[in-house]
Amino acid sequence: MDVNSHQFYAKKLYVFEGDKPMQAVIRNYEKDDIGALIRVQQESFPPPFPSELWWNEEQLTEHITRFPQGALCVEVGGKIVGSITGLLVDYDEEHAGDHSWSTLTDDGYIRTHQPDGDTLYIVDICVMPAYRKFGLGKWMMQSMYEVVVHLGLRRLLGGGRMPGYHRHAEEMTAEEYAKAVMAGTCKDPVITFLLRCGRTPVQVVPNYLQDEESLNYALLMEWRNPFRISK
């Protein structure tokens, strides 16, 4: 099979606007989708977010070419409104915190993709603001878990921003903040979302991503493949 010419994933489901069901489709994104994917980024991260950090055509082409199974988008009413992207890595658990988003994902170009890797690492997840009430982010994450199972991988892994941390940095460390979110005494829009998606914490990673709200920290979080027994 030519991996670049076949669609690996396609799922239809219903999401709800109040009590009204609306059909959504999660599928692999392809070359013809690049313009729509860039528009998703533009709407999701408007100025003052720097436009040079939006996905560009070269990055998206790399995603489609190097690891199409890890390049998914979601459509509602035939319109692409979100995407999630991953790459494979062969990850050393003993040095889990010794990386940044930039080094592991090659600044989003995923030329660091390892075809024989045992871990699907999340590069990005993005949903247009007008469609965030439908739970599409959670559905896309669930779809990536299905990719993990389908490929027989050990786990899904990724760093979660902690945008609420800057409000608590004077009274607690990043590790203490993460524990407070886990205990329910603090709520973080990203970490709490990932917990609701089934992700579990691994460790706090400093200098993960240039992010003033998180003070450059992230919480590394995983989802283990329940059909693969880890040693």
Buried (B, 14 or more C-beta within 10 A) or exposed (E): EEEEEEEBBEBEBEBEEEEEEEEBBBBBBBEEBBEBBBBBBBBBBEEEEEEEEBBBEEBBEBBBBBBBBBBBBBBBEEEBBBBBBBBBBEBEEEEBBEBBBEEBBBBBBBEBBBEEBBBBBBBBBBBBEEBEEBBBBBBBBBBBBEBBBEBEBBBBBBBBBBBBBBEBBEEBEBEBBBBBBBEEEBEBEBBBBBBEBBBEBBEBBEBBBEBEBBBBBBBBBBBBBEEEEEE
